[in-house]
Amino acid sequence: MAAVINDISKIDPPRSWPAADKGRFKSLPYDLQVYVEKHDRDREKTRRRAQNEAGQARQALKAIQEPAETPNGNNEPQPAA
């Protein structure tokens, strides 16, 4: 019965599931398929958001750690006037 409903609903197994288990997903009851698919989608969004935030934090840290470029175009300090 679940396989028939899955054929109609076209809910794909989560990408994070191993290929060997994707066939098993189609045998789950429809309500569990909906729950698992939504949970996996939300998890992926959270993971991508965390990766983006980490990348932004790395860039901000790098900008803080790099010496500011001086007016003569290099990173050497200017001689005192």
C-alpha positions in Angstrom: 0.0 0.0 0.0 2.8 2.5 0.9 4.5 1.8 -2.4 1.2 2.7 -4.3 0.9 6.0 -2.3 4.5 6.8 -2.9 4.0 6.3 -6.6 1.3 8.9 -6.5 3.0 11.3 -4.0 6.5 11.2 -5.6 8.3 11.8 -2.4 12.0 11.1 -3.0 14.1 9.5 -0.4 16.4 11.9 1.5 19.7 12.5 -0.3 21.6 11.7 3.0 20.3 8.2 3.0 22.6 5.5 1.7 21.6 4.0 -1.7 20.9 0.7 -0.1 18.3 2.2 2.2 16.5 4.4 -0.4 14.3 1.5 -1.5 13.3 1.0 2.1 12.1 4.6 2.3 9.4 3.9 -0.3 8.0 1.1 1.9 7.5 3.5 4.9 4.0 4.8 5.6 3.2 8.1 3.8 3.1 10.2 7.0 6.6 8.9 7.9 7.9 9.6 4.4 6.6 13.2 4.7 8.2 13.6 8.2 11.5 12.1 7.3 11.8 14.1 4.0 10.9 17.4 5.8 13.3 16.6 8.7 16.1 15.9 6.2 15.4 19.1 4.2 15.4 21.2 7.4 18.7 19.6 8.5 20.3 20.4 5.2 19.2 24.0 5.4 20.6 24.3 8.9 23.9 22.7 7.8 24.2 25.1 4.8 23.4 28.1 7.0 26.1 27.0 9.5 28.6 26.5 6.8 27.9 30.0 5.3 28.2 31.6 8.7 31.5 29.8 9.4 32.8 31.0 6.0 31.8 34.6 6.8 33.5 34.3 10.2 36.7 33.0 8.6 36.7 35.9 6.1 36.1 38.4 8.9 38.9 36.9 11.0 41.2 37.0 8.0 40.4 40.6 7.3 41.2 41.5 11.0 44.5 39.5 10.9 45.8 40.9 7.6 47.8 44.1 8.0 46.2 47.1 6.4 47.7 48.2 3.1 49.6 51.4 3.4 49.3 54.4 1.0 52.5 53.5 -0.8 50.9 50.2 -2.0 52.8 47.8 0.2 52.4 46.4 3.6 55.5 47.9 5.1 55.1 50.7 7.6 55.6 54.2 6.5 58.8 56.0 7.7 58.1 58.7 10.3 58.0 62.2 8.9 
